[in-house]
């Protein structure tokens, strides 16, 4: 067993400067008000051993979420904690350091062996686990009485509570192995393996059925092609391949090909490529055949001449239509010369009318001025004297006014109307002139298009077109000749096409035989899978896996039974201590005694723990907070006493164990600790003066007190030792 002998702390949580503690008495008391560094002392021990495992949500302790390791007022140096443990082999020293000055937080751990050998890093971490054999959770439930962690044994979910009690009893290896077997999910993995094997078998059987159907279908097609069952062999396929090669060679010679290369498949596996070769060679020979090339050239020329003929016919029709439009216009309105003469005559008429209008307008102007003058002179003036010649004219104003209205005005209006009519006639003539010009232009365009067509005919026929020649007649003659040549070429090609068709038919029959044989080969390969060493090995592996699952079930059952038997033995050994401590500390009038039971969890097969009163009732619903603390302490102390010889550490750490306890409960807890002190070193942190005085008075083992006081940001707590 390992005994905590000495602790050095610097920069850890509540500590700033270095502080040393020597645990050389059976009872070590850390006393002082809250927030003075007592808990930090106990925390330093666990952090030294377990590092980051004691930080964060994973610990199951609410206050550890966001937990700070380094003292936030530390300005120099790093966090350093060193714990020394005495053992039968000598003293082991564990030092854990954490940098605070660097941006990235780094930890270093060192273990010094009794022979002064030092191990660092992962090697040191491995040795800590090997020496002490504890996880952080083991330590918190068997060595370090943390109120929240211990009380959770009674209040947390059954699965977590059972796990915690297994740890208290030292049975966590059983639970870890059993959880490992369950977590391996061997039965599920075996089921998946079997399912995949069956799925593979079904897929193979489906493939065989599919191939059989394809083979039957191809055989029916082969029979309809005149292929007998006896010809559906590899030898027959190779013989047909040679026949096809000879037919292609004969076609090449007939077509005059000089670069033909013979290809005959030497084995059945080459027939697939042979199909491609036959198709490629046949297409190439056909495209290079002289008759085919001549047919293509004649067809191209025919298409070109038909297009030119259509264009020329269209141009002639368009020219005829445009000529008709022009002739109809001339018959109706005259040609450009006639329209020009009409326009000149109309212009002369307009000039004559304008001259008459000027003379009439001069007289009209004089009459209008005389009327205005006579109307504008004084009333008493003589209005019978003419303002132009001075002669007497009785009633002159009335006479002039009547003449303006009856004669001059009408004459002027008539001349203006005649001029307007002449202007409209002139505009109409000008429009007709433009329309005639448009018709002339369109006719010229049509003539040019027809002439271009004639040039195209000449170029296509390769001859000059004279005026007396009819391009359409020449085109029809050439097209008739092309059609005659095409007919002769088609007849020549038809004979050769029969050979190609025969090659294609032979190739089709060969492909059918090849498909049948290929499908049969695939079906045979699948059918042979069941006899392969790989599949036989797979079956053997599945059988072995099935046996492994059965063996693991037996091992799991045996481990669970062994864990339960050991738990029952330890509970039986600890039963009296549990009952004694609970009755001693709590003295609850409604609970005559405490009994702890272990049963098998039917779902998981692991240990399931329960508590009941000696009268068979569940005690937890009637317990106060203080009673719950007493029950948790009784469980912790009772199991510690009963399992003392199996534990690696020979000391217990209790952090403020008197929470919610009355004075009598505190005195009774001291009595219980008196018994524990005989087999374990006790390190107790408390701010409770009453409890401290009771410990100092009633514990018979030697004691030492570390007083914590006067904590400041710059230096941490002031710690003094008193015996």
C-alpha positions, 0 to 999 in steps of 0.5 A: 500500500502507498502512504501519502508522506509529503506534498509540495504545492506552488501556483496551484489554485489557491496557492501562489508561493511554494507550500510544503505539507508533511503527513507524518501523523495518523491524523492530519487536520487542515483547518481554516475558514472557507476560501483559504486553500484547504480544498486546494491542498486536497485537489493538488494531490488528485491533480498531481496523480491524474492531471486533466482527468480531474477537470471538466464535465467528465468528472461528474462534479459540477464545480469542476466545469471551467475549473482553473488549475493555475492561480490567476494571480501567479506572475512568475514560475509555473504550476508545480505539485510534488507528492511523495508516497511511502511504500514497502519498496521505498519512496516514490515521488510524482511531480506534475508541472503546467506552464502559465507564461506560454500561449499554449498550456503544456503539462509535464509529469515526472516520476522518481523511483526509490533508486532515484531513476526518473521517468518522464512524459507518457512513460511516467503516466504509464507507471503511475497507472501501473503503480496505483492501478487507479483511475480518477473515478476510482480515487474519488470514490475510494480515497477522496471523500468529496461530498458531491461525488459520494452523495451521488452514490445515493442520488444519481441514476442507478447505472452510475450509482452501481458503477460508483459502488463497484469502484468503492468495492474494488470491483471496477475491473470486473465491470470494465471487462464486462462493459468491454465484452458488451461494447464489443457487440460480438453477437451483433457483429456475428449477425451482420457477418451471417446476414452478409453471407446469406445476402452474398449467397442470395445474390449468387443464386439470383445471378445464376437464375438470371444467367440461366434465363439469358442462356435459355433465351439465347439458345431459343434465338440460336435455334431460330437462326438454324444453329443446332445444340451441337454447334454451341461449343467453343470449337464451333465458335472458332470454326465460324470465326475462321469462315468469317475471316475467309469471307471478309478476305474474299470481299477485300479481294473483290473490292480491290483492297491491297492493305487487308490483314487477316485476323483469326482468333486463336482461343475463345477468349479472343472472339469478343475482340474478333467481333469488333475487328469484323465490324471495323474491317467490313465498314472500312472495305465498304467505304473504300469500294470503287463502286461505293465511292462512285455512287457517293460522287454521283449522288453528291453531283445529283444533289448539287444539280437538283439544287441548281436547277431549282434555283434557276427555275425559281429565278426564271419564274421570278423574272417572268412575274416581275416582267408581267408587273412592269408591262401591266403598269405601262399599259395602265399608266404609261412608261417613264417618258409618258409620265414625265411629259404629263408631269411637265404639262401639269407644271405649265398649268400651275405656272399659268394659274399662278400668273392669273392669281397674281393679276387678280390678287393685285386688283383685289388688293387695291379694292380691299385697301379702298374699302378699308380707307373709306371705312376708316375716314371721318363720318362727315368726310365725302365718301363719294370721291374715289381715293385713287383717281379723285373722281366723284362716284356716288355710293362708292363704298357700297359698290366696292364692297359688293364687287369684292364679295360677288366677283373678285373673291369668287375669281380668286377662290376658283383659281386657287382650287384649280391650282390645288387640283393641278398640284395633286395631279403632279404629286400623283404623277411623281408617285407613279414615276417612283413606282415605275422605277421600283418595278424596273429595279426589281426586274433588273435584279430578277434578270441578274439572278437568272443570269447568275443561275445560268452561270452556276449551271455552266460551272456545274456542267463544265461548259459555256452557256450560249444565248441560244442554249436552254440551261434547264434542258441541259440540266435535265439531260445531265440529271438523266445521265446521272440517274442512269449511271446510278442505276448501273452502280446500284446493280453492281453494289447490290451483288457485293452487298449480298456478300456483306449481308452474309458476313453480317449474318454469320457474325450475328450467329457467332455473337449468339453462340459467344453470348451463350458460352460466355453466360455459361462460363459466368454461371459456372464460375459462380457455381464453383464459388461454394467449393473454393477455399476462400468460401470454405474458409469463410464458413469456417470463420463464421463457425469459429466466430459463433463459437467465440460468441458462445465462449464470450457469453460463458466468460461474461456470465462467469465474470458477472457471477464472480463479481457478484460473489465478491461483492456479496462477500465484501458487503457481508464483510462490510455490512456490520461496519455500514450499519454501525457507522450509520447508526452511530452517526445518524441515529435516525429513529425511523431507521433501525439499521442499514442493509446493503444488497447486491443483485443482478441487473437483468438488462445488463447482467452487471451488479445492481446495488440497493439500500434498505432499512432492516425493517425492509423499507426504503430509507432514502425518502425520509432522510434529511440532507444531514441524514443523506450525508451521514448515509454517504459517509457511512457507506464511504467509511464502512466500505473503506474499513471493509476493503482496506486490505485490497486498496492501493492507498492507505490514506483517506482524504475528507473534504468538509465532511460535516456539511448539514450535520448537527452537533451530535452527528459531528461527535458521532462522526468523530467516534467513527473516525477514531475507528478508521484512524487505526487502519488508515491515515486521515487527512481532513479539511474543515472550517468547522471549529466544533468538529475540529475541537472534537477531533483534537479531544476525542481522537486518540491517535497522534494529530497535527494541524495545519492552520490556514489563514490570511489568504491574499492575492499576492501570496495565497494562504498563510499556513502554520503547523501545530501539533 
